Amino acid sequence: MSLSPDQQHCGVRPPPKQQPGAPPAPAKGLRLLNPASWAGLVPTSRRWALPGWIPSRQATYLTGAGSAGKSLLAQQLCTCIAAGVPFLGMEVSNGVAIYVTCEDDDDELQRRQVAICESLGVSLESLAGQLHLSSLVGEVGNELATFDHLGRLATTPRWAELQKTVIDTGAIFVALDNVAHLFSGNEIVRSQVAGFCGLLNRLAIECNTTVLFLGHPNKKGEDFSGSTAWENQVRSRLFIETPTDKDGDAIDPDVRKLSVGKANYSRNGETLSFRWHRWAFVREEDIEATERARVAAEIAAANQDTAFLRCLAKITEEKRATSASKSASNYAPKMFAAMPSAKGMTSKGFEAALQRLLHTGKIVNAAKVYQRDNRAWVTGLGLAPTPAPTPAPTLHKPCTDPDGDAA
């Protein structure tokens, strides 16, 4: 078995040659360390790609529900490492970074990168030779390894391409998006998950880089899908989410929380809150005061509108009509504030929402709410009717057949 220069560079060694019919070579013992040889020596400091969060020369698993922002976070982190600027207030290692995606095309990568650079105050030109983006969307054979009927792992041409790219660029950080495309095994089978994670760790160790690979949580809302094999095989795992209330509703759809789900080399449970703002992630304190006030006002208004529409739907379901008139006994803001569905929203907040929703035409007065037993309609506040779709234009001339004759 011959090895390419790239494989040799990364420390891959060919298996020992054995002549046909020859007895098996004697087993080699394990490589042993002698702790006594460390006496009087100071251990080297642990290296981090992102201190306390992502250890260097390891594979870290980042999970989060769809639309949580895993891809944006990974590309932004790669940009910060490439540019040598803080990531959400945290210092990062500085060097070449690679972001590989199987889910976003070149155009989306460009749009996202422009927004990230604008947010960070980094020019695109300054990233030359430092940040590399690769889209594998629409390509087949993106898996990094396959498994035979005995569960044995074999690397693929895509793995060889990834390995060569890391070597050629000297990348110190590689983000892989995401595991659903890169892992072809059965995530319920622990040995296959272990083999895949071991492969990524081998890349990190032998090529002196750091790997961040992305995945989805399961349907139960846990931090990772499949069995606990993913949790057990990685030394570091992060989870990104949109914080929700006790009913599962987003408190603020633009807020994100990143947490350390597992950390063998740092403290478990660390969290970091930040915000989606103008197509990038930023800390609240990094937004200008006037802009922060504007964002807060928009969030408050959105929460008021959401609460109003939620209560309106519930009270309509109960066949109770409401009014926009303050003098009416069924004045909507007053009735809504007393409902469990209000979730603490005050009548003042509902009044602001009422005026806003009427002004924007999302709700109307005198809507048909429900019918009495005598089939008479009870009217009140209701959702504005959805406009009927515009009909397709009719043909002015009859269709013709291929020979040009009228059908």
C-alpha positions, -999 to +999 in steps of 0.1 A: +000+000+000+015+033-011+007+066+006+005+100-010+027+128+003-004+144+020-011+112+039+025+109+050+025+146+061-005+139+083+012+110+099-007+081+082+014+049+081+010+019+058+002-015+073+032-038+077+038-061+046+031-098+051+041-125+027+014-150+017+013-180+039+037-164+065+027-166+101+012-134+115+036-109+128+039-108+166+017-083+183+032-050+193+027-037+228+009-004+235+029+028+236+034+035+273+041+068+291+063+069+322+048+095+346+081+095+366+097+112+336+075+142+342+089+149+376+100+186+379+084+195+346+056+220+342+027+207+320+022+227+288-009+249+289-040+237+271-046+254+238-079+267+228-095+278+195-121+296+216-110+297+253-132+277+276-155+266+247-136+249+218-103+231+226-076+231+199-066+198+182-100+183+190-134+178+173-162+198+189-199+190+181-222+220+177-260+212+177-292+233+175-326+232+160-332+243+124-331+281+121-312+285+154-283+299+135-256+271+136-244+279+101-242+316+107-224+310+140-198+287+124-191+310+094-188+340+118-165+321+141-143+311+111-142+348+100-131+359+135-103+333+136-092+343+101-092+380+109-080+377+144-109+396+159-129+387+190-159+364+186-188+378+206-164+395+230-141+364+234-106+362+221-098+336+195-068+319+180-057+335+148-049+317+116-063+302+085-099+289+088-121+268+065-159+266+064-173+237+044-211+235+039-233+209+023-264+231+027-258+266+014-248+276-021-221+301-032-246+330-033-258+324+002-222+322+015-215+355-002-245+372+013-238+359+047-201+368+045-208+404+035-231+409+065-206+392+088-178+415+076-199+446+079-208+436+115-172+429+125-157+459+107-135+436+086-129+441+049-133+412+025-099+419+011-082+414+044-094+378+045-074+368+014-056+336+021-070+335+056-106+324+051-117+297+027-153+288+020-165+257+002-200+247-009-207+211-017-244+217-023-258+195-051-227+173-051-229+135-045-205+115-024-201+141+004-197+114+031-163+113+047-164+076+054-184+045+047-191+014+067-191-022+054-214-050+065-191-056+095-192-020+105-156-013+095-148+022+085-132+032+052-124+068+042-137+082+010-124+105-018-142+134-001-122+127+031-089+128+010-100+161-005-107+176+029-074+163+044-054+177+014-072+211+017-063+213+054-027+205+047-024+228+017-039+258+034-024+252+069-058+258+084-059+259+122-098+257+122-122+237+101-160+239+104-181+211+088-218+218+081-233+193+087-230+158+100-262+146+082-243+149+049-209+138+060-217+108+082-232+079+062-234+054+091-262+047+115-261+071+144-278+045+167-248+022+162-222+035+188-192+019+170-200+038+138-204+071+156-172+064+175-154+057+143-166+089+126-157+110+156-123+093+158-117+102+122-124+139+129-101+138+159-074+122+138-077+151+113-074+176+142-044+159+159-024+148+129-029+180+109-026+203+140-061+219+135-094+222+153-127+207+139-162+220+146-189+198+131-225+207+131-256+186+137-293+187+146-310+177+179-336+150+179-373+155+178-376+152+216-357+185+219-325+170+233-292+185+224-282+158+199-299+132+177-296+094+177-282+076+207-259+090+234-230+080+212-224+115+200-224+128+235-200+101+247-175+103+218-168+140+217-148+158+244-166+191+238-202+198+227-220+232+222-257+239+219-274+270+203-310+278+209-336+305+209-348+309+245-385+301+251-411+305+278-428+277+297-452+272+268-424+268+242-429+302+226-398+323+217-393+351+242-375+371+216-371+355+181-338+373+176-321+363+209-298+332+209-281+314+238-250+293+233-242+268+260-215+242+268-234+209+268-203+189+275-168+200+284-140+176+294-115+204+296-134+233+310-165+241+330-199+226+321-229+248+318-213+280+306-237+302+286-234+331+263-264+353+252-263+373+220-286+386+193-292+382+156-289+417+142-286+427+105-277+392+094-250+386+119-247+377+156-238+406+181-238+412+218-264+435+232-237+459+245-221+461+210-252+477+196-253+515+198-276+529+225-301+545+201-302+514+180-306+492+211-336+514+222-352+510+187-347+472+188-362+470+223-392+490+212-397+468+182-395+437+204-420+451+229-444+459+201-440+425+185-447+408+218-478+429+224-491+421+189-484+384+194-502+384+227-532+403+213-536+379+184-532+349+206-560+361+230-582+371+201-579+336+186-587+320+220-617+342+228-631+337+193-628+300+198-648+304+229-675+322+210-671+355+228-670+388+208-648+417+217-650+454+209-625+482+201-646+507+220-633+517+255-669+523+267-680+487+258-683+461+284-664+437+262-635+461+255-608+438+241-577+450+260-595+448+293-609+413+286-576+400+272-555+412+302-576+389+325-570+358+303-544+332+311-533+335+274-522+370+282-491+356+299-487+388+319-494+413+292-511+444+306-542+461+293-520+491+283-499+468+262-530+453+246-543+489+239-511+497+220-514+464+200-551+471+193-543+505+177-513+491+158-532+460+144-562+481+133-539+506+116-519+479+097-552+462+087-544+429+104-576+430+124-610+447+116-641+458+134-675+443+128-660+409+118-684+379+119-673+361+151-698+334+156-735+325+149-762+323+175-787+294+176-810+314+154-781+317+129-778+354+135-742+366+134-725+382+164-699+407+152-667+421+169-630+423+164-616+397+141-587+389+117-588+407+084-600+384+056-573+370+034-575+385-001-585+361-028-556+352-051-555+371-084-571+349-111-549+338-140-554+358-172-576+341-198-564+335-233-578+359-259-572+334-287-578+296-289-549+273-283-534+258-314-520+225-321-484+220-332-494+224-369-510+258-362-546+247-365-571+259-338-578+233-312 
